[in-house]
Amino acid sequence: MPQAYYPSKEEFESTVEKKFQQVVSEKLPPLVRAATEKKYLTISETCDLLDVSRRHLQYLRDSGQIGFVKHGKKIYFRREDLERFFDNNYIPAEK
């Protein structure tokens, strides 16, 4: 009959601590980022994020490359749309 292995208290605590640190380091940053970032950005914030001029941002908007929300005279951009724009225009390195 096989013998069951029972770790020592120190081994158990070490294993739990390592796993906890792994989970925290993988899961916590995206959760904190999602909780603290604004979902909608103004024109100025979007220009700063994309590092483009207001005119170029208007071109991206008018050409349908980036979606937007218009509320009265105010225009907002969804952060997830901007991230998707970057992902869709990503060109991988050739190696």
N, C-alpha and C positions, 0 to 999 in steps of 0.2 A: 504494500500500500504506500503511495507516495506521501512524502512529508510536506506539510504546508509550511510556507515561509512566512514568518512574521518579522517585519522590519523593526529595528530598534526605534525608540522614540526619536532619537536624533536623525536617523535615516528618513523616517516618516516626515518629520518637520522640514527637513531639507528638501525632500521631494515635493511637498506641498508648496513650500516657498518658491521653488524654481518654477513650478507650474503656474502659480499665482502671478509671478513676475512676467512670465511669458504671455499669459492672457491679458494682463494689464497693458503691457507694451504693444500688443497687437490690436486690441479692441478699444482701448481708451482714447487714443489720439483722434480717430475718426469720429467718435461720439462727441468729444469735446468740441471738435471743429464744427460739426453739424449743429451743435447746440448754441455756439457762440457767433457763427457767421450769419450775416444778413441774407435772407432769401432773395430779396430784390435790391438792385443797385441803381443809383441815379446815373445820369449821363456822366457827370464828373467822376464818380467812383468807377464807372465802367471804363472810361478813358484811362484812368490811372492804372487799373488792373490790366488792361490790354496793352497799355503804353502806346496808344494811338491818339490822333487829334480828334476833335469833335466832328470835323468834316468827314474823316475816314470812318468814324463810327456811324455817321449818318449814311454813308455809302453802304456799309455792311448791313445796316438796317433796311435801307431802301431796296437793296438787291436780294433781300430775303435770306441772307447768310446767318443773321442773328435775329431771333424773335424778340418781341418787346411787348410791353403793356402800356397802353395810353390811358391815363386817367385825367380827364380834362385836358389841360395843357401840359401836364407832367408826363414824362416818359421814364419807364423803369425797365430794367433788364433782369431776367432771372439768372442767378448764379449758375444753376445747372445747365442752362442754355449756353452760357459762355464757356463752361468747362467742356461741353459737348463740341462746341465750335473748335476749341483747341484740339480735342481728340480727333475730330474728323479731318483736321488739317495737319496732323502729325506726319512727318516724313522720317522714317527710321534711317539710321546710319547704314551705309553700305560697307560691309566688311566681309 
